[in-house]
Amino acid sequence: MHSGTELINHYFPGLTEKQLEQFEKLLPLYKEWNEKINVISRKDIDQLYERHALHSLGIAKVVSFASGASVIDVGTGGGFPGIPLAIFFPEVKFHLVDSIGKKIMVVNEIASSLNLKNVTAEHGRVEDIKQKFDFAVSRAVAPLSEMVSWLRSMIRTGDKSSMHNGMFFLKGGELTTEIRESKKQVMIFALSNFFDEEFFTEKKVLYLGM
């Protein structure tokens, strides 16, 4: 049984002291902010490292973003998967978007407290964003077909990272119908192949290339 940052370090050995310090600060920061604005379910806050940080880093088990790449996190909520990924990939630019302003305020405060220079946050609807990105990431925000229709025009083509530019979605449960309805070729990575905890039994990373 690993606690907090030990859990992260167990699956991602070789993190720098600065990264470990940033991960260490996640729990007290989220506990403090969650008292004011509920961005993480109360029952989940004590499992922050497993159910939020490590879950977010499942994407880092599948892809290594190139230095200088840009990533949009759609429907980031309290900053997942964007903030853990921004700690893990300090040379990659992350733009975190959510339609709820209070959540974006928390994201900005936490990014500032962690001194994450590679994070920007925006209150708004993803459909209104005009910028282009190399990748999109998201955690179970909407069905795949909707996500693809929102995002395909904002992902530029390219292959500087370990996988072609595209979209990564953290999803769980039965996905056959959703994948079929997306009418796209989807690569599926089971997180149970990377993480031993029971929480990850049915959790997956889905990848759609451009």
C-alpha positions as CSV (number, residue, x, y, z in Angstrom):
1,M,0.0,0.0,0.0
2,H,1.6,3.3,-1.1
3,S,0.7,6.7,0.2
4,G,0.4,9.8,-1.8
5,T,3.6,10.7,-3.6
6,E,5.0,7.2,-2.9
7,L,2.2,5.9,-5.2
8,I,3.3,8.3,-8.0
9,N,7.0,7.5,-7.5
10,H,6.3,3.8,-7.5
11,Y,4.8,3.9,-11.1
12,F,7.0,6.8,-12.3
13,P,10.5,6.5,-10.8
14,G,12.9,9.1,-11.8
15,L,10.9,12.2,-11.1
16,T,12.9,15.3,-10.0
17,E,12.8,16.6,-6.5
18,K,10.8,19.6,-7.8
19,Q,8.2,17.3,-9.4
20,L,7.9,15.2,-6.2
21,E,7.4,18.4,-4.2
22,Q,4.7,19.6,-6.6
23,F,2.9,16.3,-6.3
24,E,3.3,16.4,-2.5
25,K,1.5,19.8,-2.4
26,L,-1.5,18.6,-4.4
27,L,-3.4,17.1,-1.5
28,P,-3.2,20.0,1.0
29,L,-4.0,22.5,-1.8
30,Y,-7.1,20.6,-3.1
31,K,-8.3,20.0,0.5
32,E,-8.0,23.7,1.2
33,W,-9.8,24.7,-2.0
34,N,-12.4,21.9,-1.8
35,E,-13.6,23.4,1.5
36,K,-14.5,26.6,-0.4
37,I,-15.5,25.3,-3.9
38,N,-16.4,21.6,-4.4
39,V,-14.1,20.6,-7.3
40,I,-13.5,17.0,-6.1
41,S,-16.2,14.7,-4.7
42,R,-15.9,14.7,-0.8
43,K,-15.7,11.0,-0.7
44,D,-12.8,11.0,-3.2
45,I,-10.6,13.7,-1.7
46,D,-8.6,11.3,0.4
47,Q,-8.0,9.1,-2.7
48,L,-6.7,12.1,-4.6
49,Y,-3.4,10.5,-5.6
50,E,-5.0,7.3,-6.9
51,R,-8.3,8.4,-8.4
52,H,-7.2,11.8,-9.7
53,A,-3.4,12.3,-10.0
54,L,-2.4,8.7,-11.0
55,H,-5.5,8.3,-13.2
56,S,-4.5,11.5,-15.0
57,L,-1.0,10.2,-15.5
58,G,-2.3,7.1,-17.2
59,I,-2.0,9.2,-20.3
60,A,1.8,9.5,-19.6
61,K,2.0,5.7,-19.7
62,V,0.7,5.8,-23.3
63,V,2.4,8.9,-24.8
64,S,5.4,11.0,-24.3
65,F,4.6,14.6,-25.4
66,A,7.5,16.3,-27.1
67,S,9.1,19.4,-25.5
68,G,7.2,22.4,-26.8
69,A,4.0,20.5,-27.6
70,S,0.7,22.2,-26.8
71,V,-2.2,20.3,-25.1
72,I,-5.7,21.4,-24.4
73,D,-7.5,19.8,-21.5
74,V,-11.3,20.0,-22.2
75,G,-13.7,20.1,-19.3
76,T,-10.8,20.1,-16.9
77,G,-13.0,20.6,-13.8
78,G,-10.6,21.1,-10.9
79,G,-7.6,20.5,-13.2
80,F,-7.6,16.9,-14.2
81,P,-5.9,15.5,-16.2
82,G,-4.1,18.8,-17.0
83,I,-2.4,19.7,-13.7
84,P,-0.8,16.3,-13.0
85,L,0.3,16.1,-16.7
86,A,1.7,19.6,-16.5
87,I,3.8,18.6,-13.5
88,F,5.0,15.4,-15.3
89,F,5.8,17.2,-18.6
90,P,7.2,20.6,-17.5
91,E,8.4,21.4,-21.1
92,V,4.9,21.0,-22.6
93,K,2.2,23.8,-22.7
94,F,-1.2,22.9,-21.2
95,H,-4.3,25.0,-21.7
96,L,-7.1,24.0,-19.3
97,V,-10.7,24.9,-20.3
98,D,-14.0,24.6,-18.4
99,S,-17.4,26.2,-18.7
100,I,-17.6,26.7,-14.9
101,G,-15.8,29.9,-13.9
102,K,-15.3,28.9,-10.2
103,K,-13.5,25.7,-11.3
104,I,-11.1,27.7,-13.5
105,M,-10.4,30.0,-10.6
106,V,-9.3,27.0,-8.5
107,V,-7.2,25.7,-11.4
108,N,-5.4,29.1,-11.7
109,E,-4.8,29.3,-7.9
110,I,-3.4,25.7,-7.7
111,A,-1.2,26.2,-10.8
112,S,0.1,29.4,-9.2
113,S,0.7,27.8,-5.9
114,L,2.7,25.0,-7.6
115,N,4.6,27.5,-9.7
116,L,3.5,25.8,-12.9
117,K,4.6,28.2,-15.7
118,N,3.4,25.8,-18.4
119,V,-0.4,26.1,-17.5
120,T,-2.9,28.5,-18.7
121,A,-6.6,28.3,-17.9
122,E,-9.7,29.6,-19.6
123,H,-13.4,29.9,-18.6
124,G,-15.4,29.1,-21.7
125,R,-16.9,26.6,-24.0
126,V,-14.5,24.5,-26.0
127,E,-16.6,25.1,-29.2
128,D,-15.7,28.8,-28.9
129,I,-11.9,28.3,-28.8
130,K,-10.1,29.3,-32.0
131,Q,-6.5,28.2,-31.1
132,K,-4.8,25.1,-32.5
133,F,-3.1,22.5,-30.4
134,D,-1.0,19.4,-30.9
135,F,-3.1,17.2,-28.6
136,A,-6.4,17.2,-26.6
137,V,-6.9,15.4,-23.3
138,S,-10.1,14.9,-21.4
139,R,-11.6,12.8,-18.6
140,A,-15.1,11.4,-19.4
141,V,-16.6,14.8,-20.2
142,A,-18.9,13.7,-23.1
143,P,-19.5,10.8,-25.6
144,L,-16.6,10.3,-28.1
145,S,-18.7,11.4,-31.1
146,E,-19.3,14.8,-29.4
147,M,-15.7,15.2,-28.3
148,V,-14.5,14.5,-31.9
149,S,-16.9,17.0,-33.4
150,W,-15.8,19.7,-31.0
151,L,-12.1,19.0,-31.2
152,R,-11.1,17.8,-34.7
153,S,-10.7,21.2,-36.2
154,M,-8.4,22.5,-33.4
155,I,-5.8,19.7,-33.5
156,R,-3.0,20.4,-36.0
157,T,-1.4,17.5,-37.8
158,G,2.1,16.5,-36.6
159,D,4.3,13.7,-35.3
160,K,7.0,15.2,-33.1
161,S,5.8,13.3,-30.0
162,S,5.9,9.6,-29.4
163,M,2.5,9.3,-31.1
164,H,0.9,11.3,-33.9
165,N,-1.0,14.4,-32.8
166,G,-4.5,13.5,-31.7
167,M,-6.8,13.1,-28.7
168,F,-6.5,11.1,-25.5
169,F,-9.6,10.4,-23.4
170,L,-9.8,8.8,-20.0
171,K,-12.9,6.6,-19.9
172,G,-14.3,3.7,-17.9
173,G,-16.8,0.9,-18.2
174,E,-18.4,-0.5,-21.4
175,L,-17.3,1.6,-24.4
176,T,-18.2,-0.6,-27.4
177,T,-21.3,1.4,-28.4
178,E,-19.7,4.8,-27.8
179,I,-16.6,3.8,-29.9
180,R,-18.9,2.5,-32.7
181,E,-21.0,5.7,-32.8
182,S,-17.8,7.8,-33.0
183,K,-17.2,6.2,-36.5
184,K,-13.4,6.7,-35.8
185,Q,-10.5,4.3,-35.4
186,V,-9.8,4.2,-31.7
187,M,-6.8,2.7,-29.9
188,I,-7.6,1.4,-26.4
189,F,-5.1,1.1,-23.6
190,A,-6.3,-0.7,-20.4
191,L,-4.9,1.1,-17.4
192,S,-4.9,-2.2,-15.5
193,N,-1.9,-3.1,-17.6
194,F,0.0,-0.2,-15.9
195,F,-1.5,0.2,-12.4
196,D,-2.3,-2.6,-9.9
197,E,-5.0,-0.8,-7.9
198,E,-8.5,-2.1,-8.2
199,F,-9.8,1.4,-9.1
200,F,-8.1,0.9,-12.6
201,T,-9.8,-2.5,-13.4
202,E,-12.1,-1.0,-16.0
203,K,-10.3,2.3,-16.7
204,K,-8.9,3.0,-20.1
205,V,-7.1,5.6,-22.2
206,L,-8.6,6.0,-25.7
207,Y,-6.5,7.5,-28.4
208,L,-7.8,9.0,-31.7
209,G,-5.0,10.1,-34.1
210,M,-5.4,12.9,-36.6
